């Protein structure tokens, strides 16, 4: 008899591509997890995973098994949502996944206001790295996601929640800033939205072609966008460091090590001590939508629907 708990264990191994990582995620010992997976394989009389590869891969039968488990888990969530709604959902929760910036600076105020309006429901946040965000959404780990990455329209509904502007941050001590005073912004001016005024001039990015750049690592939207901005300006950036986190890049730029691109909301929270100047960019690639997404394959719970409606009527302060 196929057991739902064992299906969940197998699915965790599939997601993590590792028995040890899945065991940590499930708070199980690795031998206990391995035994559970072997029981599941014994039930269907065939291996689910090819253990001869690293990372492990699904067998043909395993691929079918995982596809079936996804459908079973979706049905379970639909049932839970239905019966929660039927009972009036006196209590409930909704999980939002987003990058660290949104979890630290944007979502807490929104979650607090949401809970004030819906005291029986709780909005929780899960900090997720960009490559893992949509897999978490598809697996049901989170109900809604905020991301600058485009969502696959075959799997997700999505809408533009907010549009942010990408600015260039340059150490104030760099000599390249001389003569560009008319284009410069302080952090306070960015916070006030001066850069959003149509009559505020955009700098010619090619003026910075010889400067060192601090960029995010490949796979991050801001890495791709940075190279596109520079390419459109006629040069390839002299990248001296690639970082995992935007805040780290900004802090190193503040220390005078190079220029970096950043979202305008970052200036609200970054203490730059006057050591950075900011420039507006005229390239359309400097306009970046923030997408709010949810799954097509499962019905949203009432708390999730309420938060979705709440979010679409709320603009971030960052």
URTA-V724593 format. One record per pair of residues at least 12 apart in sequence whose ideal C-beta (glycine too) atoms are under 10 Angstrom apart, sorted by the first residue. I is the first residue (numbers start at 1). J is the second residue. D is the distance in whole Angstrom. If there is no record, write none. Layout:
# URTA-V724593
i/j/d
I/J/D
I/J/D
This chain:
# URTA-V724593
i/j/d
1/43/7
2/40/7
2/43/6
2/44/8
2/65/9
2/68/9
2/69/9
2/72/9
3/36/9
3/39/8
3/40/8
3/43/8
4/69/9
4/72/7
4/73/9
4/76/8
5/36/8
5/40/10
6/35/10
6/36/5
6/37/7
6/38/10
6/39/6
6/40/4
6/41/10
6/43/8
6/69/10
7/36/10
7/40/7
7/65/8
7/66/9
7/68/8
7/69/5
7/70/10
7/72/7
7/73/8
8/26/8
8/36/9
8/69/8
8/72/10
8/73/8
8/76/10
9/22/7
9/23/9
9/26/7
9/28/8
9/32/9
9/33/6
9/34/10
9/35/10
9/36/5
9/37/6
9/39/9
9/40/7
10/22/9
10/33/9
10/36/8
10/37/6
10/39/10
10/40/5
10/41/9
10/48/6
10/49/8
10/58/10
10/62/8
10/65/7
10/66/7
10/69/7
11/65/9
11/66/7
11/69/5
11/70/8
11/72/9
11/73/7
11/139/8
12/24/10
12/25/6
12/26/6
12/28/9
12/33/8
12/36/10
12/37/10
12/139/9
13/25/10
13/26/9
13/33/7
13/34/9
13/36/9
13/37/6
13/40/10
13/48/8
13/49/7
13/56/7
13/58/10
13/62/10
13/66/10
14/37/10
14/48/8
14/49/8
14/56/9
14/57/10
14/58/7
14/62/8
14/63/9
14/65/9
14/66/5
14/69/8
14/70/10
14/139/10
15/66/9
15/132/10
15/135/7
15/136/9
15/139/6
15/141/9
16/55/9
16/56/10
17/49/9
17/53/10
17/54/9
17/55/4
17/56/6
17/57/8
17/58/10
18/30/10
18/54/9
18/55/6
18/56/7
19/31/9
19/33/6
19/34/6
19/37/8
19/49/9
19/51/9
19/56/8
20/33/9
20/34/10
21/55/9
22/34/10
22/37/9
34/51/10
37/49/7
37/51/10
40/65/8
40/69/10
41/59/10
41/61/9
41/62/9
41/65/9
44/61/7
44/62/9
44/64/9
44/65/7
45/61/9
46/59/7
46/60/9
46/61/5
46/62/8
46/64/10
46/65/9
47/59/5
47/60/10
47/61/7
47/62/7
48/61/7
48/62/4
48/63/9
48/64/9
48/65/5
48/66/8
48/69/10
49/62/6
49/65/10
50/62/8
70/138/8
70/139/8
70/140/9
70/297/8
71/297/8
73/139/8
73/140/6
73/297/10
73/298/9
74/138/10
74/139/10
74/140/7
74/295/8
74/297/5
74/298/5
74/299/9
75/298/9
76/140/9
76/298/10
77/140/6
77/143/9
77/295/9
77/297/9
77/298/5
77/299/8
77/300/10
77/301/8
78/297/9
78/298/6
78/299/5
78/301/10
79/299/10
80/298/10
80/299/10
80/301/8
81/143/10
81/298/8
81/299/5
81/300/7
81/301/5
81/302/8
81/303/10
81/304/8
81/305/10
82/299/7
82/301/9
84/301/6
84/302/7
84/303/9
85/299/9
85/301/7
85/302/6
85/305/10
88/120/10
88/302/9
89/120/8
89/121/8
89/301/7
89/302/5
89/303/7
89/306/10
90/120/6
90/121/10
91/120/6
91/121/7
91/122/8
91/303/9
92/118/9
92/120/7
92/121/5
92/122/8
92/301/6
92/302/6
92/303/4
92/304/8
92/306/9
93/120/10
93/121/7
93/122/4
93/123/7
93/124/6
93/143/9
93/301/8
93/303/6
93/304/9
93/307/10
94/111/9
94/114/9
94/118/10
94/121/7
94/122/8
94/123/5
94/124/7
94/142/9
94/143/5
94/144/7
94/300/8
94/301/7
94/302/9
94/303/4
94/304/4
94/305/9
94/306/8
94/307/5
94/308/9
94/310/10
95/122/10
95/123/8
95/124/5
95/125/8
95/126/6
95/136/9
95/137/10
95/140/9
95/141/7
95/142/5
95/143/5
95/144/8
95/145/10
95/303/10
95/304/8
95/307/10
96/110/9
96/111/8
96/114/10
96/123/6
96/124/7
96/125/5
96/126/7
96/128/10
96/142/6
96/143/7
96/144/5
96/145/7
96/146/7
96/292/9
96/304/9
96/307/7
96/308/10
96/311/8
97/124/10
97/125/8
97/126/5
97/127/8
97/128/4
97/132/9
97/133/6
97/134/9
97/136/5
97/137/6
97/141/7
97/142/4
97/143/8
97/144/7
97/145/5
97/146/8
97/147/8
97/293/10
98/125/7
98/126/8
98/127/7
98/128/7
98/130/10
98/133/8
98/142/9
98/144/9
98/145/7
98/146/4
98/147/7
98/290/9
98/292/10
99/127/7
99/128/7
99/129/7
99/130/6
99/133/8
99/145/10
99/146/8
99/147/7
99/148/8
99/149/10
99/220/9
99/221/10
99/245/9
99/246/9
99/290/10
100/127/5
100/128/9
100/129/9
100/245/7
100/246/9
100/247/8
101/127/10
101/146/10
101/148/10
101/164/10
101/245/9
101/246/7
101/247/8
101/262/10
101/263/7
101/265/7
101/266/7
101/269/9
101/318/8
102/125/8
102/127/9
102/145/10
102/146/5
102/147/9
102/148/10
102/162/10
102/265/9
102/290/8
102/316/8
102/318/8
103/125/5
103/126/8
103/127/4
103/128/9
103/146/9
104/125/9
104/127/8
104/247/9
104/269/8
104/318/10
105/265/7
105/266/8
105/268/7
105/269/5
105/316/9
105/317/9
105/318/5
106/125/10
106/146/8
106/162/9
106/265/7
106/268/10
106/269/10
106/290/9
106/316/5
106/317/7
106/318/5
107/123/8
107/124/10
107/125/5
107/127/10
107/146/8
107/311/9
107/316/9
108/123/10
108/125/7
109/314/9
109/316/9
109/317/7
109/318/9
110/123/8
110/125/9
110/146/10
110/307/9
110/310/8
110/311/7
110/314/6
110/316/8
110/317/9
111/123/4
111/124/8
111/125/7
111/307/9
111/310/10
113/310/8
113/314/8
114/303/9
114/306/8
114/307/6
114/310/5
114/311/8
114/314/9
117/306/8
117/310/7
118/302/9
118/303/7
118/306/6
118/307/8
118/310/8
120/303/9
121/301/9
121/302/8
121/303/4
121/304/9
121/306/7
121/307/8
122/303/8
123/143/9
123/144/9
123/303/8
123/304/9
123/306/9
123/307/6
123/310/9
123/311/10
124/142/9
124/143/10
125/142/9
125/146/10
126/141/7
126/142/6
126/143/10
126/145/9
128/141/8
128/142/7
128/145/8
128/146/10
128/147/9
129/219/9
129/220/9
129/244/8
129/245/10
130/147/7
130/148/8
130/149/6
130/216/10
130/219/7
130/220/6
130/221/7
130/222/9
131/149/9
131/219/6
131/220/9
133/145/5
133/146/8
133/147/5
133/148/10
133/149/7
133/151/9
133/293/9
134/147/7
134/149/7
134/150/10
134/151/6
134/152/7
134/155/8
134/156/7
134/293/7
134/295/10
137/151/8
137/155/8
137/156/7
137/293/6
137/294/7
137/295/6
138/152/9
138/155/6
138/156/8
138/295/6
138/296/10
138/297/8
138/298/10
139/295/9
140/295/7
140/297/9
140/298/7
142/293/10
142/294/9
142/295/9
142/304/10
143/294/7
143/295/8
143/298/9
143/300/7
143/301/7
143/303/8
143/304/4
143/305/9
143/307/8
143/308/9
144/161/10
144/292/6
144/293/7
144/294/5
144/295/9
144/300/8
144/304/6
144/305/10
144/307/7
144/308/6
144/311/7
145/158/9
145/291/8
145/292/7
145/293/5
145/294/8
145/295/9
146/161/7
146/162/9
146/290/6
146/291/7
146/292/6
146/293/8
146/311/8
146/316/9
147/161/10
147/221/9
147/289/10
147/290/7
147/291/5
147/292/8
147/293/7
148/162/10
148/164/8
148/166/10
148/220/9
148/221/5
148/222/8
148/225/9
148/263/8
148/288/6
148/289/7
148/290/6
148/291/7
149/219/10
149/220/9
149/221/6
149/290/10
149/291/7
149/293/9
150/221/9
150/289/9
150/291/7
150/293/9
151/291/6
151/292/9
151/293/4
151/294/9
151/295/10
151/296/10
152/293/9
152/296/10
153/293/10
153/296/9
154/296/8
155/293/9
155/295/7
155/296/6
155/297/7
156/291/9
156/293/5
156/294/7
156/295/6
156/296/6
156/297/9
157/292/9
157/293/7
157/294/5
157/295/8
157/296/6
157/300/9
157/308/9
158/289/10
158/291/5
158/292/7
158/293/4
158/294/8
158/296/10
159/289/10
159/291/7
159/292/5
159/293/8
159/294/9
159/308/9
159/311/9
159/312/7
160/289/5
160/290/7
160/291/6
160/292/8
160/312/10
161/289/8
161/290/5
161/291/7
161/292/4
161/293/9
161/311/6
161/312/7
161/314/9
161/315/8
161/316/8
162/265/9
162/288/9
162/289/8
162/290/4
162/291/9
162/292/9
162/311/10
162/314/9
162/315/6
162/316/6
162/318/9
163/287/6
163/288/7
163/289/5
163/290/7
163/315/10
164/262/10
164/263/5
164/264/6
164/265/6
164/266/9
164/286/9
164/287/8
164/288/5
164/289/8
164/290/6
164/316/9
164/318/8
165/190/9
165/193/10
165/195/6
165/196/7
165/262/10
165/263/7
165/264/4
165/265/9
165/280/7
165/281/8
165/286/6
165/287/6
165/288/8
166/221/10
166/222/7
166/225/6
166/226/8
166/229/7
166/261/5
166/262/7
166/263/6
166/264/8
166/280/10
166/281/6
166/283/9
166/285/8
166/286/4
166/287/8
166/288/6
167/185/7
167/190/7
167/195/7
167/203/10
167/260/10
167/261/7
167/262/6
167/263/8
167/264/6
167/266/9
167/267/7
167/276/10
167/278/5
167/279/6
167/280/6
167/281/7
167/286/8
168/183/10
168/185/10
168/202/10
168/203/7
168/205/7
168/207/10
168/208/7
168/211/10
168/213/10
168/226/9
168/229/8
168/253/10
168/259/6
168/260/8
168/261/6
168/262/8
168/276/10
168/277/9
168/278/7
168/279/4
168/280/8
168/281/6
168/286/9
169/185/10
169/187/9
169/190/10
169/214/9
169/249/9
169/250/6
169/253/5
169/254/8
169/258/10
169/259/7
169/260/5
169/261/7
169/262/5
169/266/8
169/267/8
169/270/9
169/272/8
169/275/10
169/276/5
169/277/8
169/278/6
169/279/8
170/184/9
170/203/9
170/207/10
170/208/7
170/211/7
170/253/8
170/258/9
170/259/5
170/260/8
170/276/7
170/277/5
170/278/8
170/279/7
171/211/9
171/212/10
171/252/10
171/253/6
171/254/7
171/255/8
171/256/4
171/257/8
171/258/8
171/259/7
171/260/10
171/272/10
171/275/6
171/276/6
171/277/8
172/184/9
172/186/10
172/254/9
172/256/9
172/272/9
172/273/9
172/274/7
172/275/5
172/276/6
172/277/5
173/256/6
173/275/7
173/276/10
173/277/10
174/208/9
174/211/7
174/212/9
174/256/8
174/258/9
174/259/8
174/276/10
174/277/9
175/211/10
176/207/6
176/208/6
176/209/10
176/210/8
176/211/6
176/259/9
177/207/10
177/208/10
177/277/6
177/279/9
179/207/9
180/201/10
180/203/6
180/204/9
180/207/7
180/208/10
180/277/8
180/279/7
181/277/9
182/200/10
182/201/6
182/203/9
183/200/9
183/201/6
183/202/7
183/203/4
183/204/9
183/207/9
183/277/9
183/278/9
183/279/6
183/280/7
184/203/8
184/277/5
184/278/7
184/279/7
184/280/10
185/200/8
185/203/10
185/264/9
185/267/8
185/276/10
185/277/7
185/278/4
185/279/7
185/280/7
186/267/9
186/272/9
186/274/7
186/276/9
186/277/7
186/278/7
187/266/9
187/267/5
187/268/8
187/269/10
187/270/7
187/271/8
187/272/5
187/273/9
187/274/8
187/275/10
187/276/7
187/277/9
187/278/7
188/267/9
188/268/10
188/274/10
189/267/9
189/278/8
190/262/10
190/264/6
190/265/9
190/266/9
190/267/4
190/268/8
190/270/10
190/278/6
190/280/9
191/264/9
191/265/9
191/267/6
191/268/5
191/269/9
191/317/10
191/318/9
193/264/8
194/278/10
194/280/9
195/264/6
195/267/9
195/278/7
195/279/9
195/280/5
195/281/9
196/264/8
196/280/9
197/280/9
200/280/6
201/279/9
201/280/7
201/282/8
202/279/8
202/280/5
202/281/6
202/282/3
202/283/8
202/286/8
203/233/10
203/278/10
203/279/4
203/280/7
203/281/7
203/282/8
204/233/7
204/234/10
204/279/9
204/281/9
204/282/8
205/229/6
205/230/7
205/232/8
205/233/4
205/234/9
205/235/8
205/237/10
205/259/10
205/261/10
205/279/8
205/281/6
205/282/8
205/283/7
205/286/9
206/230/9
206/232/10
206/233/4
206/234/5
206/235/6
207/233/9
207/279/9
208/230/9
208/233/8
208/235/8
208/237/8
208/238/10
208/259/6
208/279/8
209/230/8
209/233/7
209/234/7
209/235/4
209/236/9
209/237/8
209/238/8
210/235/9
210/238/7
211/237/8
211/238/7
211/240/10
211/258/7
211/259/5
212/237/9
212/238/5
212/239/8
212/240/4
212/241/8
212/253/10
212/256/10
212/257/7
212/258/4
212/259/7
212/260/10
213/226/7
213/227/10
213/230/8
213/236/10
213/237/4
213/238/6
213/239/5
213/240/7
213/241/8
213/242/10
213/249/9
213/253/9
213/257/10
213/258/5
213/259/5
213/260/7
213/261/8
214/226/10
214/237/10
214/239/8
214/240/7
214/241/5
214/242/8
214/243/7
214/246/10
214/248/9
214/249/5
214/250/8
214/251/10
214/252/5
214/253/6
214/257/6
214/258/4
214/259/7
214/260/4
214/261/9
215/227/8
215/230/10
215/237/7
215/239/5
215/240/9
215/241/8
215/242/5
215/243/7
215/246/10
215/249/7
215/258/9
215/259/9
215/260/7
215/261/7
216/241/10
216/242/7
216/243/6
216/244/7
216/245/8
216/246/6
216/248/9
216/249/6
216/260/9
216/261/8
216/262/10
217/241/10
217/242/5
217/243/7
217/244/6
217/245/9
217/249/10
218/242/7
220/242/9
220/243/9
220/244/8
220/245/9
220/246/8
221/288/7
222/246/7
222/249/9
222/260/9
222/261/6
222/262/8
222/263/8
222/288/8
223/239/9
223/242/7
223/243/10
223/261/9
224/285/9
225/261/7
225/283/9
225/285/6
225/286/8
225/288/7
226/239/9
226/259/10
226/260/8
226/261/5
226/285/9
227/239/9
227/285/10
228/283/8
228/285/5
228/286/10
229/261/7
229/281/6
229/283/5
229/284/10
229/285/5
229/286/7
230/261/9
230/283/10
231/283/10
231/285/9
232/281/10
232/282/10
232/283/5
232/284/9
232/285/7
232/286/10
233/281/9
233/282/10
233/283/7
237/258/9
237/259/8
237/261/9
238/258/8
238/259/9
239/258/8
240/252/9
240/257/7
240/258/5
240/259/10
241/253/10
241/257/7
241/258/7
241/260/9
243/260/9
246/260/8
246/261/9
246/262/6
246/263/7
246/266/6
246/270/10
247/262/9
247/266/7
247/269/9
247/270/7
248/260/10
249/261/8
249/262/7
249/266/10
250/262/6
250/266/6
250/267/9
250/269/10
250/270/5
250/272/8
250/276/8
251/270/8
251/271/9
251/272/9
253/270/10
253/272/9
253/275/9
253/276/6
254/270/8
254/271/8
254/272/5
254/273/7
254/274/10
254/275/5
254/276/6
255/275/8
256/275/7
256/276/9
259/276/9
259/279/9
260/276/9
261/281/8
261/286/8
262/276/9
262/278/8
263/288/7
263/290/9
263/318/8
264/278/8
264/280/9
264/286/10
264/288/10
264/318/8
265/290/9
265/316/7
265/317/8
265/318/3
266/278/10
266/318/8
267/318/9
268/316/10
268/317/8
268/318/5
269/318/7
290/316/8
292/307/10
292/308/7
292/311/6
292/312/7
294/307/10
294/308/7
